[in-house]
Structure formats: structure tokens, C-alpha cells
Amino acid sequence: MDKQSFLNLAPEYYMLALYVYTQQPEEYYTDIGWQNDFSVPDEEAGEDYCYVGNDVLRAEAIRLMLEQGAISIIEDHFGPTIWQKTDAMESMANTLESSPGNVFFKARASGNPRRWLYAALQKVNVEAFKHSLTEADFHRAEIDEFTPEAVAEVIEPDVDEWAPITLDQTNPVVAEATKQLSAATQAIEEDNGYSVTHPQERDAVVADLKGGLEKLKSGVVSVGWMTRTITALKTAGVRFANTVKGQAVDGALAAIKEVVKSHMSHALDYLWSLLS
């Protein structure tokens, strides 16, 4: 798995672990307590193995929980930070558990959330080690996530990015792309789990998909808008991989690929690199 895809997916597993930890009947929670709750003896290594042992992913999970208002924190000049869960914690979890494809849903569906999560976290931690994560990785992801440059090369000099390109709306290829993009946009916009775990990303993705859909329906598009639409679909595709919504995203990408082939031959090389 490439690093950006991992950064997109991994924090949700630690968020779930934090939620599981806060199901203990305590008034306050700590980072040390969280690690202890997810540590088990490793007889081969002769020491405990901590399933939430990655400092960067723990910090990101806490940041996301704070962003959702699911926890509040109490800081100290010298002592470790402690936190409390809020009433929004269960509301958030209920939303995620009802969203197929989300890790909260999968853990609950397994019948044994903690056992399912242990197996998943072990793989997450191995992948995290491969990528040598730092907190800067997530700060960079927030800045770069939605720019075309994050997933593509610079547009070739001979391509006018915003030049209008007229589409034949009676063409079955264009009609199919409009239909598929509309279905994918609706599916993504209606996913409550996405809006809870990654609200900024979700809003940017939906905005670009709606913009691309509007251009297709108008019959006039541009290389720039196709770039934004394709990038948004690929971002969503990472989130919804191996789900019904992921199939809708794949269908939209395949349909747009046909529009590029039939109506944008002058920009084919550039856009094809995005669609590959």
C-alpha cells in the first residue's frame, strides 16, 4: 500500500481502539491507560505487545476525536494530558457502526469487535513501521490532499487547462458518464460515516464531484474540471474500497475514461495518467 493511501485509512483503526478503550466505566482516560488496555503478553518476545503502540497514529486518533467533539481534554504544564468522553461519543460511534465499509461497522459485524480490531491493528502497525510515520505526514496530507498535484504530474504546457470543451450530450458515452457520476456523487454525499470521520475531505470531494457533474450536464467541460473530478473520485475510491459505494466510484471512473477517450484526445496523455 502506498503511503498516502495508508495515511487516509489507518487513523480510523486507532479511533476505533480509542472508542473501545473508553467503554471502560471510568470518568477520566489517559494515553498510558489506553496503551495498557491494548497490551498483551508476547511470550516469544518476553515482553508485552501494544496494539496501539504507534505514537503518531494515537495522536491522530485523538485529534480526530477532538474534532468530532467526542472527547474533551484536560492539559497540564508538566503532567500527562487526560481526557473525558462526551455525549457525542456514542452518537458518533452509532453513525459509524451503521455505515457499511467503515471499520466500526466491520468490527461490530464480526461479532467480536476487540478480536477483529486486534487482528487489524497488528497489520496496521506493520505497515506504519514500513512508512516510518511522523506527525508531519498528517499535516502535509491535510494541506495537499485535494490538489491535483498530490496525485498527478504537472499539466503539460501545450494543454490549456481551462479551455472549454463542448460535449455531445446525445452521445451515449456522455450520457453514461453523467449517470454514473451522479450515482457516485449521491452515494458519497449520503454516507454519514464519511462525514463524521473525515468531514473536510468529504466536503471537498463532494464539492468537486458536484462541480464536475454540473459541467457534464451543461455540455461544456475543461481539462481542469475533469482533473478535479477524477482526483475526487480516486480520493473517495480509497475510502470506499471493497464496498458497494466503491463499486459506484469505479463505475464513474470507467465512464469518465470513455469521455476522455472520445472527446479529449488533445489531453489524453495527461488525463490518462490520472485514470490509470
N, C-alpha and C positions, 0 to 999 in steps of 0.2 A: 504494500500500500504506500502511495506517495505521501509526503509529509503533510501537504495541505489537506488532503482527504482525512488523514488521521487527526489533525487539529480540529477539523469540523465535527468528527464523530466521538472522539474519546471522552471529552468532558461529561457527556451525558451518563456514562457508566459510573463516574465518580459522583455525579449528582445523585444517582440512584443509591449509591453506597451511603452518602450523607443522609439521605432520606431514611434509609433502613436504620442507620445509627440513631436518628432522632425519634425512632419509635420506642426507644427505651424510656420508661417513665421518670425522666429527670427534668428538673427545672432549668438547668444550665448544661451546656455541652462545650467540650474543648477539643482542640486538634489532637492532643495526646489521647484523650478518651476515644476519639474516632479511630485512631490508629490501633489502639489496644483492642477495640471491639472487632476489628477486622484482621487480627493477628492470630495465627495458629502455629502450633509447634511443627517444625520441619526436622524430623529425626535424622535425615541424611545430612543436612547442613549443620545440625547440632545447635540450631537457634530458631527463633520464631520467624515465620514468613508473614509480612504485612501486605494484604491485598490492596491497600490504598497507600502504598509506600512512596509514590511519586509526589514530591512536594509541589511541583508545578501544576499537576492535574488537581491536587487537593485545593490549591489556591484558586484555580479557575472555577472549580465547582462551587466554592464558597462565594466567589464573585457573582456567579450566575444566580445562586440562591438569593443573594442580597438584591440583585437586580429585579428579581421577581417578588421581592418583599416577603419571601418565605422564611427568612431568618432576620434577626436583628443582632448586632454585635456590641459588646462592651469591651472597650480597649483600655489598656493601662500603659503608663510610661515604661514600666520595666517588666511587668508580668505578662504571661501569655494572654492572648485575646480569648474571650469566652463568648458564646452566643446562645440565643434562645430561638426556638421556632415560633412562628406567628400563626395566626388563624389561616393565613394564606397558604401555609404549607400543605395542608390536606386538600385544599381546593386545587392547587397546582398538581399534586400527585393524582387526584381523581381525573383531571383533564388528560394528563399524560397516559394514564392507565387505560383510557378509553380511546386512545389513538393508535390503531394498528401500525406496526412498524417502529414505534418508539420503544426504547429499551425498558421503560416502566411497564408497558403493555406486555412485552415478551417475557419479562421476569414473572409477572403475575400469572400469565397464561401457562407458564412451565409447571405451576403447582407448588414450587419450592423456590421463591424468589432469591433467597440468600444463596442457595446452592448454585442456581443458574448464574447469579452475579459473580460468585467466586470463580467459576469456570471462565466467564467473560473477562474479568479483571486480570486474571493471570495472563491472558493473551494481550490485553491492552498494555500491561506493564512491560511485556517483552518488546512490543512494538515501540513503546515510549523510549525504552533503552536504546533501540536501534537509531532513533531520530535525535537522541541527545537533547531533549526538550529544555527550553529555558522560558522564563516568563515573557521575554521579548518576542518569542514566537507568536504568542496570542495577541500582543499589542500590534504586531505587524499584520496579523491576519485581519484584525479589526479595521485597519487602515486600507489594506489592499484588496479586501475580499471581493469587492464588487466592481473593480476597474477591469476593463478588458485586458489590460496589460498583465493582470495576475494570472491569466490562463492562456495568453496568446502572444504572438510576436507583434512587433510594431507594424501597422498597416503599410503596405508597400507604397512608395512615393507616387506611383502612377495611378493610384486608386483615389478618387475623390470620395472621401468618407461619407459626406452628407449630400451628395448629388442625388436628386430624386430619380427613382426608377419606377416606371409605370408597370403595373401588373395587369394581366388579362384575367379579370375576376370570373370570367366564364370558363376559364381553363380548369379542368378537374384537379390538376396538381395544386393550384392556388386554393381552390375551394376545400380540398382535403387538409391542406396546411392550416387554414383558418379554423376548420372544425377541430382538428387535433390540438391546436394551440389553445383554443377556447376551453376544451375539456381539461387540459393540463392546468391551465390558469385557475379554473374553478376549483379543481381538486386541491391545489396547493393553498389557495386562499382560504378554503374552508377547514383546513387541518388545524385544529386547536392546539395540538401538541407542538407544532412548529412555531406558532405564535407565542407560546409560553417559553420554550427553551431557547429560541433564537429570534426574538422579536425584531431586532434591527435587520438581520439578514432576511427574514421573511418579508418585511415591508419593502426592502429594496428589490428582492426577487419578484414579488407581486407587481410592484410599480413598473418594472421593466417588461414583464410579461404582458401587462395590460397595455403598455405603450406599443409594444410590438404587434399585439393583436389589433389595436386601433389602426396601425399603419397598414396591416394586411387587409383589413376591411375597407379602408379608404381607397385601396388600389394603387397607392404610391408609397414606396418604402425607400430605404437607403442602406448602404453598407454599414453605416454607423448603427442604425436601429437593428439591423439583423445581428450585428455583433453583440449588442446588449441583450437581445432576446435569447440568442444561443448561449451566452455566458450565464444568464439567469437560469435557463433550463439545466445546464450542466451543474450549476451550484445546487439546485433542487434535486438533481439526479443522485448526488452523493448522499443527501439526507434520506431519500426515499428508496434507496437501492433495495431490491428484492421485495418490493411491496406492490400493491395494486396501483398506488399513485406513481410509483417508479415506472410502471409499465405505461402509464399515461404520458409521462415525461419522455420516455423513449419513443413513443408513437409520434409525439410532437416534433422531436428532433429528426426523426426519419422523414417526416412530411416536409419539414423546412429544408432538409437536404435536397429534396427533389425540386423545390422552388429555386434554390441556389443554382442547381444544375441547369434549369430551363430558362431562368431569367437574369442570372448574374454571372455570365461567363467571364466578364472582364475582371471580376473579383474572385474568381473560382479558387485560385491557389490560396489566397489568404483565408477565405471563409472555410475552405475545406480543411485547413489545419485546425480550426475550431471544432469542426464536426467529426474529426477522426477520433 
